[in-house]
Amino acid sequence: MNSGAEAMVRARGLRKEYGKDESLVRAVDRVDLDVAPGESLAVMGPSGCGKSTLLHLLGGLDRATAGELWLAGRRIDQMSERGMAALRRDAVGFVFQAFHLMDELTAAENVELPVLLAGRSPRTARRRAAELLDQVGLTDRARHLPTQLSGGQRQRVAIARALANRPQVVLADEPTGNLDSEATLDVLRLFERLHEAGQTLVIVTHDARIAATADRLISMRDGAFIDETRLTGGTSGQLGALLNLDG
Amino acid sequence: MQQEVVLALLAKEPSHGYQLRARLRQALGPLGDAMNDGQVYVTLTRLEKAGLVTSERTAGMPDRPDRKAYALTARGQQRVAEWLAEVSWPKPDLAEFHLKLLAAAAAGLADPVAIIDAQRRELLRRLRDAQRAAMAEPDGSEAALLLEGVVLRLQADLRWLEACERSWTGRKVRL
């Protein structure tokens, strides 16, 4: 299959190099990847393994040195800058470790912004933001500035913003990296709900908790994939085995 | 089922076996699903033989047969007090896994990194299941707190596996 039509994300021989000759670094080294529609995929690895670079390539934030890349059936590795910008706005939702909210805008305005940038009316934007803030449980914080919110609340606003234009894929880079245990659980719950609603998700992380919510887990080292695991259909129904209760 | 757990549940007041079972189910939530229904009765019988509990047959309701009510003996009460004062913590068998890696490498029987990968897959599946169970528990559930402990332990084990992998990845293993 060369069209990449069935996969939501498809990469072949994807490579990203920095520097040259002696100092050449292959941040992403000949990666092949297929993410099915509605699938939740986690890429795990130590910092510096290339997972963030990979995510940036998949979302069109950065360009690959070589390889082919499709998003929702469209070949994007040779797309124009303009086309890439529209793609990032309409087809991809990004969630970052450091939230990247606009500090001068309220929670609601942060969520409205991408809707307005996509050319929708202010009324549509307001309605969409209200709907999403309700989904992430922050209706009562809609008029707060990011600095008035906890880390967990900021990340929930960022997730609402990522969903603003109903993206085909949500790409998350260490979404729980700056959060305490309680806030992490809130984000895990949100990602589980998104997954159940059929959202395609790619999460890069070194947090085993968020990785464990995925259907499939890929381990990455030195820019390459070294191991792949399907996490579904595991120990279900035998939770007691975790405690040796059956002994 | 650990005998002391059943003994301690009788410390408040004498109970029927089915009451103890219900209490355990409430405390353990989905983790108690693996518990065999007969286990509590087997344990009670052992405790009675050991002289730590006594039983008394009580008249059944119209819709139920006669049932035994269990109560602690003086020795049973003493054992509960001792158990509460004991400091113990479940031991995960890290040494066994560590020695398995060493033996596999020394004998050239298997790649330690492959063993680590297999172990990680298993722990991640358990983490997924425990987390899902934790998220499904209502606020303030007793079992949620237990599940949080399970999740934290699995995270610690996974971190140790990362350290194992870093250490073994560099070593030369002849297969």
Interface residues (C-beta under 8 A of the other chain):
Chain A: P46 L185 L188 R189 E192 A208 R209 A211 A212 T213 L217 S219 R221 D227 T229 L231 G234 T235 S236 G237 Q238 L239 G240 A241 L242 L243 N244 L245 D246
Chain B: M1 L28 P30 L31 G32 D33 A34 M35 N36 P90 D117 R120 R121 E122 L124 R125 R126 L127 R128 D129 A130 Q131 R132 A133 A134 M135 V150 V151 L154 Q155 L158 R159 E162 T169
